[in-house]
Amino acid sequence: MSKHFFLGQAAHFSRSERLKHTFSIGRKNDFRKLRTFLADKYGSNVSHVAITKNGRTALAIALKANLEKGAKVVINGFTCYAVIEAVEAAGMTPVFADIEEKTLHYNAKILEKVLAANENVQGIIVQNTLGIPVDIAAIEEVAKEHDLKIFEDMAHCTGIKYADGREAGTVGVAAALSFGKEKSIDAIVGGAVILRDLSLPSVKNPRKKPTFADTFRARFYPLFGAIYRGLARIKLEKFWMGFLIKTHQVERSANSKLDFERRPAYFVAKTALRQLKKLPENRQPIRRFALVKSRDELLAKLKTAGYYFDGFWFETPIAPARFYKKANFDEDRCKTAVEVAAEIINLPTHYDDKALEPALKIIEEYKK
């Protein structure tokens, strides 16, 4: 039977990794070990690192610690609704910046235009979309000129390096990591905030236990995913996922609630730390992308060939699509983001080129 290929990082878990995740036993000290590692890695100290329920909570904490309530924050015009939720939970207003096609991110020139059109901008969020590094030196120069604080959203880019040799997470006043499913560190849930300005007060670590449902979902998602991938061979995977979502054994993407009081399970810290320690010296992007015509037709053809590349980032400029209207997205000011969202597909980088060769040939026929 032919092999099948999937987008998510957890889809690449080996059998032993799935078992290790499912039956991992975590302790309070695992949080301390993770916080110590992150403090050392990103130039902070343990008192300024917190482990959070998810990445959006981490980002909101970072913003609240560094900026005034009511400030405006520039965010990428091609992103997840979780980023908007984090900015608003911090009592601030997101300002969208259009993207350049090659990086799926705003550059220094675009940032200058956004700043010229908006008052009271105090911070910018850099997300390195799909793990593709931005020209951080040029963006940093603009930030310094306008006295802006840089926040690095590490959901896609943990372990990558910028062109000037600095690692993502070591440039801004704070870094916010997500350990959610399909992210660059994939422990299924969780996140972390690292405040790099040590003149700030220490950060409060959430202490409320995770709910049983959250812990159950986090522990068994890789196993459920393996069953999903097995059922894909007989075209029953949608029924399985529908059952899991309906019975709340799986949470839909971006549905995790922001929560300043609740922490993830201790074993999540152990899983995240294990992955962080295994990161290569200069990690490649976690996904690459192509802009195509007739996307739905292409995705159907890829699926027939065994490549399950739907569920990509981002089918609308602010994803997932069910949250798009809530975002109040300014399409007129972010035209490139709108065009790219209508044409993009993602390809995983956790498979080698030989495994993806048949998919690449199919995609070539549809490239713009």
C-alpha distance (Angstrom), angle and dihedral (degrees) to the residues before:
residue distance angle dihedral
M1 . . .
S2 3.81 . .
K3 3.79 120.6 .
H4 3.80 121.5 -107.3
F5 3.81 126.9 -143.0
F6 3.81 129.6 -151.8
L7 3.81 137.9 -169.4
G8 3.80 103.6 -127.9
Q9 3.79 125.4 92.3
A10 3.81 90.9 -130.6
A11 3.79 87.6 56.7
H12 3.79 85.5 70.3
F13 3.83 95.1 54.1
S14 3.78 111.5 124.1
R15 3.80 118.8 -130.3
S16 3.80 90.4 -101.1
E17 3.81 91.5 49.8
R18 3.82 90.8 51.8
L19 3.78 91.3 50.3
K20 3.79 92.0 45.7
H21 3.81 90.4 51.5
T22 3.81 95.5 44.9
F23 3.79 95.8 49.1
S24 3.81 99.6 31.8
I25 3.80 115.5 135.5
G26 3.78 114.5 -148.0
R27 3.78 130.7 -165.4
K28 3.76 135.3 -166.9
N29 3.79 89.8 -101.6
D30 3.82 89.4 63.5
F31 3.81 87.8 68.3
R32 3.79 90.2 52.5
K33 3.81 91.7 49.3
L34 3.80 91.6 50.1
R35 3.80 93.1 47.2
T36 3.80 91.1 49.2
F37 3.81 91.7 49.8
L38 3.82 92.7 48.9
A39 3.81 92.5 46.7
D40 3.80 90.7 53.3
K41 3.79 94.2 43.5
Y42 3.80 97.2 49.0
G43 3.81 102.0 34.6
S44 3.79 102.0 -103.4
N45 3.79 136.7 101.5
V46 3.80 132.8 -106.5
S47 3.80 93.5 -101.9
H48 3.83 89.3 61.6
V49 3.81 96.4 50.4
A50 3.81 125.3 83.9
I51 3.80 132.1 -178.1
T52 3.80 110.0 -137.3
K53 3.77 140.6 -168.5
N54 3.80 91.7 -107.1
G55 3.79 144.2 -16.1
R56 3.80 96.5 -91.0
T57 3.81 90.6 57.3
A58 3.82 89.5 51.1
L59 3.80 91.4 51.1
A60 3.81 92.7 48.1
I61 3.82 90.5 51.3
A62 3.80 90.7 50.9
L63 3.80 92.3 51.2
K64 3.80 94.3 46.1
A65 3.80 91.6 50.5
N66 3.80 94.7 52.3
L67 3.81 110.4 29.4
E68 3.77 139.1 53.4
K69 3.78 119.8 -103.3
G70 3.80 109.3 -99.7
A71 3.80 94.3 32.0
K72 3.79 122.5 137.5
V73 3.80 119.3 -120.3
V74 3.81 124.7 -161.5
I75 3.80 112.5 -132.0
N76 3.77 132.6 179.6
G77 3.80 114.6 -87.0
F78 3.80 89.4 -136.3
T79 3.78 107.9 57.1
C80 3.79 149.8 102.0
Y81 3.79 123.9 -69.9
A82 3.81 86.7 -122.1
V83 3.81 89.0 75.7
I84 3.81 91.7 55.4
E85 3.79 89.7 46.9
A86 3.82 90.6 52.7
V87 3.81 93.7 49.9
E88 3.79 92.8 48.2
A89 3.82 92.9 44.8
A90 3.81 86.9 56.3
G91 3.82 88.6 56.7
M92 3.79 94.3 -107.3
T93 3.80 139.0 116.9
P94 3.82 123.3 -115.2
V95 3.81 117.9 -135.2
F96 3.80 115.0 -160.8
A97 3.80 121.3 -132.7
D98 3.80 120.2 -163.3
I99 3.79 119.4 -122.1
E100 3.77 137.9 -123.2
E101 3.78 112.4 -122.4
K102 3.81 98.8 -126.3
T103 3.82 96.6 56.2
L104 3.84 101.8 23.0
H105 3.81 86.0 -131.3
Y106 3.78 139.4 92.7
N107 3.80 117.2 -93.8
A108 3.82 131.9 -151.7
K109 3.81 93.7 -86.7
I110 3.81 93.2 51.6
L111 3.80 90.2 45.6
E112 3.81 90.8 54.7
K113 3.82 90.4 54.1
V114 3.81 92.1 49.7
L115 3.80 91.6 49.9
A116 3.80 91.4 49.5
A117 3.82 89.9 55.2
N118 3.83 97.5 45.6
E119 3.78 136.0 57.2
N120 3.81 128.3 -150.1
V121 3.79 95.7 26.6
Q122 3.80 105.6 159.2
G123 3.78 104.0 165.5
I124 3.79 145.7 23.5
I125 3.78 130.1 -151.4
V126 3.81 117.7 -141.8
Q127 3.81 113.2 -162.9
N128 3.85 106.2 169.9
T129 3.81 91.8 -139.8
L130 3.83 114.7 -124.9
G131 3.80 86.2 -3.4
I132 3.82 93.0 -67.1
P133 3.83 105.5 143.8
V134 3.80 118.6 -124.6
D135 3.80 124.4 -141.6
I136 3.78 90.2 -90.0
A137 3.80 95.5 176.3
A138 3.83 92.1 59.9
I139 3.82 92.7 44.4
E140 3.79 90.7 47.1
E141 3.81 90.5 53.0
V142 3.81 91.0 55.2
A143 3.81 90.6 46.2
K144 3.80 91.8 53.0
E145 3.81 92.0 47.3
H146 3.81 91.0 54.1
D147 3.82 96.4 36.3
L148 3.81 93.1 -116.3
K149 3.78 126.7 157.6
I150 3.80 118.1 -129.4
F151 3.80 120.7 -137.9
E152 3.79 117.9 -169.2
D153 3.80 115.3 -145.7
M154 3.80 102.1 -155.9
A155 3.81 100.0 -173.3
H156 3.80 92.4 112.7
C157 3.77 103.3 21.7
T158 3.81 114.9 47.3
G159 3.80 106.8 145.1
I160 3.80 99.9 16.3
K161 3.80 123.1 123.0
Y162 3.78 129.5 -140.1
A163 3.81 121.7 -126.5
D164 3.80 90.8 -97.8
G165 3.82 91.0 58.8
R166 3.80 99.0 -105.6
E167 3.77 117.6 129.2
A168 3.78 120.2 -120.1
G169 3.79 108.2 -98.3
T170 3.81 95.4 37.6
V171 3.82 98.5 81.1
G172 3.81 109.0 59.1
V173 3.78 132.9 60.7
A174 3.80 88.5 -102.9
A175 3.78 142.1 12.2
A176 3.81 124.8 -148.6
L177 3.79 117.8 -160.2
S178 3.78 127.7 -164.0
F179 3.80 121.4 -154.8
G180 3.81 92.9 -174.6
K181 3.78 124.8 131.6
E182 3.81 115.0 -68.3
K183 3.81 92.3 11.6
S184 3.81 124.3 125.4
I185 3.82 89.1 -93.5
D186 3.79 104.7 36.7
A187 3.81 114.0 -162.8
I188 3.84 88.8 139.4
V189 3.83 93.0 -115.8
G190 3.78 140.1 21.1
G191 3.77 139.7 58.7
A192 3.77 143.8 -155.2
V193 3.79 138.3 -137.0
I194 3.79 123.4 -150.2
L195 3.81 117.3 -167.2
R196 3.80 107.2 -157.0
D197 3.81 95.9 -173.6
L198 3.79 101.0 85.7
S199 3.80 92.2 -170.8
L200 3.81 87.1 75.2
P201 3.81 121.1 89.3
S202 3.80 115.3 -91.0
V203 3.78 115.3 -87.2
K204 3.81 122.1 -107.3
N205 3.78 114.7 -120.2
P206 3.81 114.4 -140.2
R207 3.80 109.5 -113.6
K208 3.79 105.5 -178.6
K209 3.80 111.2 110.6
P210 3.80 119.1 -112.7
T211 3.77 116.2 -104.7
F212 3.78 118.1 -99.0
A213 3.81 89.5 -114.2
D214 3.82 92.3 53.8
T215 3.80 92.4 48.9
F216 3.81 92.1 46.2
R217 3.81 92.1 51.2
A218 3.80 92.1 46.8
R219 3.79 93.9 49.0
F220 3.79 99.6 45.3
Y221 3.81 103.3 33.5
P222 3.84 94.5 95.4
L223 3.81 89.5 51.6
F224 3.81 91.8 47.3
G225 3.80 88.1 48.2
A226 3.80 91.9 53.0
I227 3.81 89.5 53.0
Y228 3.82 89.0 48.5
R229 3.79 90.9 53.5
G230 3.79 91.5 47.7
L231 3.80 92.0 50.7
A232 3.80 89.9 49.7
R233 3.79 87.2 73.7
I234 3.82 89.7 65.0
K235 3.81 95.0 34.0
L236 3.81 95.9 -111.9
E237 3.80 97.8 112.6
K238 3.83 94.9 104.6
F239 3.81 92.0 56.1
W240 3.81 90.3 51.1
M241 3.79 94.2 48.8
G242 3.80 91.5 44.6
F243 3.80 89.4 53.9
L244 3.82 92.5 48.7
I245 3.81 93.1 49.7
K246 3.81 93.8 44.8
T247 3.81 91.2 51.2
H248 3.83 91.2 44.5
Q249 3.79 93.3 -119.6
V250 3.81 88.2 124.2
E251 3.78 126.5 36.6
R252 3.79 118.9 -140.4
S253 3.77 116.8 -113.7
A254 3.83 114.1 -79.9
N255 3.83 92.5 9.5
S256 3.81 95.4 109.1
K257 3.79 108.5 115.1
L258 3.78 122.9 -123.8
D259 3.81 108.8 -114.8
F260 3.81 127.0 175.2
E261 3.81 93.5 -170.4
R262 3.81 105.2 46.3
R263 3.81 126.7 77.8
P264 3.81 129.4 -161.8
A265 3.80 122.8 -107.6
Y266 3.79 116.1 -74.4
F267 3.81 93.3 -115.0
V268 3.82 88.7 63.0
A269 3.80 89.2 67.0
K270 3.79 90.6 51.6
T271 3.82 91.3 51.0
A272 3.80 93.6 46.6
L273 3.80 92.9 47.8
R274 3.79 91.6 49.9
Q275 3.81 90.4 54.3
L276 3.81 93.7 44.0
K277 3.79 91.2 54.0
K278 3.82 90.6 51.6
L279 3.81 95.3 53.4
P280 3.81 113.3 123.9
E281 3.80 120.0 -117.8
N282 3.81 93.3 -99.3
R283 3.77 111.0 13.0
Q284 3.79 122.1 -148.3
P285 3.82 119.7 -126.8
I286 3.81 112.4 -76.2
R287 3.80 90.1 -128.4
R288 3.77 139.0 14.9
F289 3.77 125.0 -154.1
A290 3.78 145.7 -147.6
L291 3.79 132.0 -161.0
V292 3.77 110.8 -133.2
K293 3.77 144.7 173.0
S294 3.82 123.4 -123.5
R295 3.79 90.7 20.4
D296 3.81 98.2 178.8
E297 3.78 91.0 51.7
L298 3.80 90.7 48.5
L299 3.81 93.7 49.1
A300 3.82 90.2 50.4
K301 3.81 90.5 51.1
L302 3.79 91.3 48.3
K303 3.81 90.9 50.4
T304 3.80 90.6 52.1
A305 3.81 87.0 54.9
G306 3.81 91.0 50.4
Y307 3.81 99.9 -97.7
Y308 3.82 112.2 125.2
F309 3.80 100.2 -166.4
D310 3.80 100.3 148.0
G311 3.80 117.4 109.2
F312 3.81 89.4 59.3
W313 3.82 131.4 158.0
F314 3.08 115.0 -73.8
E315 3.81 123.8 3.1
T316 3.81 89.4 163.5
P317 3.82 125.0 27.1
I318 3.81 88.0 -105.1
A319 3.78 109.1 35.9
P320 2.96 147.8 -115.0
A321 3.77 95.0 44.0
R322 3.82 93.6 -132.7
F323 3.83 88.7 67.3
Y324 3.80 96.9 43.4
K325 3.80 97.6 99.8
K326 3.81 91.5 49.1
A327 3.80 90.1 58.4
N328 3.82 94.9 68.2
F329 3.79 86.6 -142.0
D330 3.80 117.8 -166.0
E331 3.81 101.9 -131.7
D332 3.81 93.8 176.0
R333 3.81 91.8 59.9
C334 3.81 94.4 41.6
K335 3.80 103.7 46.0
T336 3.80 96.3 145.4
A337 3.81 90.6 53.6
V338 3.81 90.2 52.0
E339 3.81 92.0 49.8
V340 3.79 94.3 46.1
A341 3.81 92.8 47.9
A342 3.81 89.4 56.9
E343 3.81 92.9 52.7
I344 3.81 109.9 29.5
I345 3.78 129.3 111.5
N346 3.81 125.5 176.6
L347 3.77 128.7 -134.9
P348 3.81 122.5 -160.2
T349 3.80 119.5 -120.6
H350 3.81 96.1 -158.0
Y351 3.83 89.8 85.1
D352 3.80 121.8 67.6
D353 3.81 122.4 -113.2
K354 3.80 92.4 -104.4
A355 3.80 91.2 59.6
L356 3.80 90.6 48.6
E357 3.80 96.9 42.2
P358 3.84 96.4 101.8
A359 3.83 89.8 48.6
L360 3.79 92.0 48.8
K361 3.80 90.4 53.1
I362 3.81 91.2 52.3
I363 3.81 92.0 46.6
E364 3.81 91.3 50.2
E365 3.81 89.1 64.8
Y366 3.81 90.6 57.5
K367 3.79 101.6 39.8
K368 3.76 116.5 123.4
